[in-house]
């Protein structure tokens, strides 16, 4: 078979809120398009929480190649710049091997960075991160927020006082560069790939259907051993500010294990926070994600409709990119 030009192989993105069926759609497309699935979920990068992060299981991952899942220890503070570096390497490798890269995930910041590029914000050294950790531990998140209010009021207005991750990041940038985060954000970003090389799919189910699936999925996580995952995290004595410790269900089940709430309360809180997170994701995608194709129900809920949608997608991709399907 003659070699396919790299720019004729699209970069497929499957986006949507948690519990919407993104992983299932990714697998079905990968089967048809000689695809490799690349993770774009900021929690599925952590190896210690595959159940709570809803990482595709071993059977699912055996069906088609999966990359960037479980690549970090829970002690690692993963970030969008590191993910972009790894993801771009995997995209370029897949295309050189005539495989179709299929990006699957619901972390809007990751997807936005891949599509639109990032402002040239320098990566902060570990010494600065450790310094901010110490301030957080000794003086609290409110003090970090006060620093941003003083040094970067433009950014402070956009942040919730409880947004641990983004407040930390803003303080790190200020301490490292002596310039506010807003300064760096105002520098135009440069996309990594031409816009026409992306084919973006958005799974957009009705809120009622998504809420129901989120509740069911949390129950299934509990049955699969979510509580045991959190039990194994506790002896590591990890900071609650680490991303892995902020995964849906971790703090709720930790509160139960530390005798602050009952198991029933922990489960209900986990379900509530999952639904709230899905709502925030949906809002972000509705406002920021310009999809080429939209599926207005959860993938995996109706086999006939699912098959029709996959056939429709493959047909669109073949016509637009001359891509070869199995």
LINKARA-V838831 format. One line per field, one symbol per residue. ss: DSSP state (h for helix, s for strand, l for the rest). burial: I if it has 24 or more other C-alpha atoms within 12 Angstrom, else O. Layout:
BEGIN
ss = ???
burial = ???
END
This chain:
BEGIN
ss = lllllhhhllsssssslllllhhhhhhhhhhhllsssssllllllshhhllllllllhhhhhhlsssllllslllllllhhhhhhhhhhhhhhhhhlllssssslllhhhhhhhhhlllllllllhhhhhhhhhhhhhhlhhhhhhhhhhhlhhhhlllllllhhhhhhhhhhhhhhlllhhhhhlllllllllhhhsssssslllhhhhhhhhhhhhhhhhhhlhhhhhhhhhllllllllhhhhlllhhhhhhhhlllllhhhhhhhhhhhhhhhhhhhhhhhhhhllllssslllllllhhhhhhhhhhhhhhhhhhhlllll
burial = OOOOOIIIIIIIIIIIIIIIIIIIIIIIIIIIIIIIIIIIIIIIIIIIIIIIIIIIIOOOIOOIIIIIIIIIIIIIIIIIIIIIOIIIOIIIOIIOOIIIIIIIIIIIIIIIIIIIIIIOIOIIOOOOIOOIIOOIOOOOIOIIIIIIIOIIOOIIOOIOOOOIIIIIIIIIIIIIOOOIIIOIOOOOOOOIOOOOIIIIIIIIIOIOIIIIIIIOIIIOIIOOOIIOIIOOIIOOOIIIIIIIIIIIIIIIIIIIIOOOOOOOOIIIIIIOIIIOIIIOIIOIIOOOIOIOIIIIIIIIOOOOOIOOIIOOIIOOIOOOIOIIIO
END
